[in-house]
């Protein structure tokens, strides 16, 4: 699947529905959807994003998921069966997360707390320390488990899988994601 720059730009400001199943145990929270992600209606769909390779490396999923053209029905069913949910802090689609204002992140953090109450996961894993610090007014927060919960769920901050986060590898992402999956009671293979 290919898009021109102009075609992708048409998705700016759009939204992407949450990926939720009947029994979400681990809710991964990205910063906001990117243009490609909204175009194909699949979270972390941009080629080069390391989210699904890290889930596979962690043993959370039993196959490498390629969402770059949208979700295959069996991959979507597999994520839901594992108890994986995916949402974002901010709903607005941008080309880069740094296009969001601090106010958007703060409002998104408040909205996320309400959604977590409704969803009821055991663990919430926010993907990105900088966005977490802004959205939740925790300027000195460090990655890992947080002291406070979020909507009754244990709260973790883990590295963002974007290719722009160059100091994280698929291996280090996989290690962090495995840790939160185990905390959520998800059985990991490998």
Long-range contacts (C-beta under 8 A, 24 or more apart in sequence): 1-40, 1-68, 1-69, 3-36, 3-39, 7-39, 8-35, 8-36, 8-39, 8-95, 9-35, 11-35, 11-38, 11-39, 11-93, 12-93, 12-94, 12-95, 13-92, 13-93, 14-38, 14-93, 15-91, 15-92, 15-93, 16-41, 16-43, 16-88, 16-91, 16-93, 17-41, 18-85, 18-86, 18-87, 18-115, 19-43, 19-76, 19-79, 19-80, 19-84, 19-85, 19-86, 19-87, 20-80, 20-85, 20-87, 20-119, 21-79, 21-80, 21-81, 21-83, 21-84, 21-85, 22-80, 23-83, 24-83, 24-84, 24-85, 24-119, 24-120, 24-121, 25-83, 25-84, 25-121, 25-122, 25-123, 25-184, 25-185, 25-186, 26-83, 26-84, 26-85, 26-121, 26-122, 26-123, 26-125, 26-180, 26-181, 26-184, 26-186, 27-85, 27-86, 27-87, 27-116, 27-119, 27-121, 27-123, 27-124, 27-125, 27-153, 28-84, 28-85, 28-86, 28-87, 28-125, 28-127, 29-86, 29-87, 29-88, 29-89, 29-112, 29-124, 29-125, 29-126, 29-127, 30-86, 30-87, 30-88, 30-89, 30-127, 30-128, 30-160, 31-88, 31-89, 31-90, 31-97, 31-100, 31-105, 31-127, 31-128, 31-131, 31-160, 32-88, 32-89, 32-90, 32-91, 32-92, 32-93, 32-94, 32-97, 32-100, 32-108, 33-88, 33-91, 33-92, 33-93, 34-93, 34-94, 34-95, 34-96, 35-93, 35-94, 35-95, 36-68, 37-93, 38-93, 40-67, 40-68, 40-69, 40-70, 41-70, 41-71, 42-67, 42-68, 42-70, 42-71, 43-67, 43-86, 44-86, 44-161, 45-69, 45-70, 48-163, 49-161, 49-162, 49-163, 50-161, 50-162, 50-163, 50-168, 50-170, 50-173, 51-127, 51-161, 51-173, 53-170, 53-173, 53-174, 54-161, 54-170, 54-173, 54-174, 54-176, 54-177, 55-84, 55-174, 55-177, 56-174, 57-170, 57-171, 57-173, 57-174, 57-190, 58-173, 58-174, 58-175, 58-177, 58-178, 58-181, 58-188, 58-190, 59-178, 59-188, 59-189, 59-190, 60-84, 60-177, 60-178, 60-181, 60-186, 60-188, 62-189, 82-186, 83-184, 83-185, 83-186, 84-186, 85-119, 85-121, 87-112, 87-115, 89-126, 89-131, 89-135, 96-164, 97-128, 97-131, 97-162, 102-134, 105-131, 105-134, 105-135, 106-134, 106-135, 106-137, 108-135, 109-135, 109-136, 112-150, 113-150, 113-151, 114-151, 115-151, 116-150, 116-151, 116-152, 116-153, 117-151, 117-152, 119-151, 120-152, 120-153, 121-153, 121-184, 122-153, 122-154, 122-183, 122-184, 122-185, 123-153, 123-154, 123-155, 123-156, 123-180, 123-183, 123-184, 124-150, 124-151, 124-153, 124-154, 124-155, 124-156, 125-156, 125-157, 125-158, 125-177, 125-180, 126-155, 126-156, 126-157, 126-158, 127-158, 127-159, 127-160, 127-161, 128-157, 128-159, 128-160, 128-165, 129-157, 129-159, 131-160, 132-157, 143-176, 145-183, 154-183, 154-184, 156-180, 156-183
